[in-house]
């Protein structure tokens, strides 16, 4: 397996200032690294249509499989058109089987346990900064994963590229 062959995505809700906001993440399944995210007031197609290109623009994949649940943001015509235009194959979890997307579900569990449930947010901006701090300052760069041999997501990707650099050079 290698980075950027399969990505997964999911949406969760988080409260700030008495109002629900919806966080969509895109995760590289190779390293469990969250490569993009977006948060807004509605869990609709616009949410995933905004989050996905952020990941795609950072690391344009070839032959990508994109996995999610069968929620309406992911099955919307507009999102399917976006994936088709980029030649991305879409994969869905079977209805009622959230463990098929366990990587994203697990990420949300720890985001809430280690960050968002410990704080009260007075604004969406404050919530966004907290999520950014958690993802970039801790989860991707400092939080080791058993499935990665106790490497962080960033370390797992760096190790892959280091070990495979000689193959591309030679």
C-alpha positions in Angstrom: 0.0 0.0 0.0 1.1 3.6 -0.6 -0.2 7.1 0.2 -3.0 8.6 -1.8 -4.5 5.4 -3.2 -7.5 5.4 -0.9 -9.0 8.3 1.0 -12.0 8.2 3.4 -14.3 10.9 4.6 -17.0 11.4 7.1 -18.9 14.2 8.9 -19.6 14.9 12.5 -21.3 17.6 14.5 -19.7 19.8 17.1 -21.4 22.6 19.1 -20.1 26.1 19.4 -21.9 29.0 21.1 -25.1 26.9 21.4 -25.2 26.1 17.7 -24.3 22.9 15.8 -21.6 23.0 13.2 -20.6 20.2 10.9 -17.0 19.0 10.3 -16.0 17.0 7.2 -12.6 15.4 7.1 -10.7 13.7 4.3 -8.2 11.1 5.5 -5.4 9.3 3.7 -6.1 5.7 4.6 -2.4 4.7 4.2 -1.2 6.9 7.1 -4.5 7.9 8.8 -3.4 11.5 8.2 -6.2 14.1 7.9 -5.3 15.8 4.7 -8.1 18.3 4.6 -11.2 19.4 6.4 -14.0 22.0 6.3 -16.5 23.1 8.9 -19.8 24.9 8.3 -23.4 25.3 9.5 -24.9 22.6 7.3 -24.1 19.0 6.6 -24.8 19.2 2.9 -23.1 18.6 -0.4 -21.3 22.0 -0.2 -19.5 20.8 2.9 -17.9 17.8 1.1 -17.5 19.7 -2.2 -15.4 22.2 -0.2 -13.4 19.7 1.8 -12.5 17.3 -1.0 -10.7 19.8 -3.4 -8.5 21.0 -0.6 -7.1 17.5 -0.3 -7.0 16.9 -4.0 -5.2 20.2 -4.7 -2.6 19.5 -2.0 -1.7 16.0 -3.3 -3.3 15.2 -6.7 -3.7 11.4 -6.7 -3.7 9.0 -9.6 -6.2 6.1 -9.4 -7.8 7.3 -6.2 -10.6 5.4 -4.4 -12.7 7.7 -2.2 -14.7 6.0 0.5 -17.6 7.4 2.6 -20.9 6.4 4.0 -24.1 6.8 1.9 -25.1 10.1 3.4 -26.7 12.6 1.0 -23.7 14.9 0.9 -21.7 12.1 -0.6 -24.4 10.7 -2.9 -25.4 14.1 -4.2 -25.2 14.6 -8.0 -22.9 17.6 -7.6 -20.3 15.7 -5.6 -20.5 12.7 -7.8 -19.9 15.0 -10.8 -16.8 16.4 -9.1 -15.4 13.0 -8.4 -16.1 11.9 -12.0 -14.4 15.0 -13.4 -11.3 14.0 -11.5 -11.5 10.3 -12.4 -11.9 9.3 -8.8 -13.7 6.0 -8.0 -16.3 6.3 -5.3 -16.8 3.6 -2.7 -19.6 3.4 -0.1 -20.1 1.7 3.3 -23.1 -0.5 3.5 -26.0 1.2 5.2 -25.9 0.5 9.0 -22.2 -0.5 9.0 -20.2 2.5 10.4 -17.2 0.2 11.3 -16.4 0.0 7.6 -15.3 3.7 7.9 -13.7 3.0 11.3 -10.6 5.2 10.6 -12.8 8.4 10.4 -15.1 7.3 13.2 -12.1 6.7 15.4 -10.6 10.1 14.5 -13.8 11.8 15.5 -13.9 9.9 18.8 -10.5 11.1 19.8 -11.0 14.6 18.5 -14.0 15.0 20.7 -12.4 13.1 23.7 -9.1 14.9 23.6 -10.1 18.3 22.3 -13.6 19.6 21.6 -15.5 18.0 24.5 -13.1 19.6 26.9 -13.8 23.2 25.8 -16.7 25.6 25.3 -16.5 27.6 22.1 -17.9 31.1 21.9 -17.7 31.3 18.1 -17.2 29.2 15.0 -13.7 30.9 14.5 -12.7 29.7 18.0 -13.8 26.1 17.1 -12.0 26.2 13.8 -8.8 27.3 15.5 -9.1 24.5 18.1 -9.7 21.9 15.4 -6.7 23.1 13.4 -4.5 23.1 16.5 -5.6 19.5 17.2 -5.1 18.2 13.7 -1.9 19.8 12.8 -0.4 20.4 16.2 -1.2 17.0 17.6 -3.0 14.3 15.7 -1.0 14.3 12.4 2.3 15.2 14.0 2.5 13.9 17.5 -0.2 11.2 18.1 1.3 7.7 17.5 -1.0 4.9 16.1 -0.7 1.2 16.9 -1.7 0.4 13.3 1.3 2.4 12.1 3.8 0.7 14.3 3.6 3.6 16.8 4.4 6.2 14.2 2.4 9.4 13.8 0.6 9.9 10.5 3.2 12.4 9.3 6.0 10.0 10.3 4.4 7.1 8.4 4.2 9.1 5.2 7.7 10.5 5.6 9.1 7.0 6.1 7.3 5.7 3.1 8.7 8.5 0.8 12.2 8.1 2.3 12.1 4.3 1.7 10.7 4.7 -1.8 12.8 7.6 -3.0 15.6 5.3 -4.2 13.1 3.4 -6.5 12.1 6.6 -8.2 15.7 7.8 -8.7 17.0 4.7 -10.2 
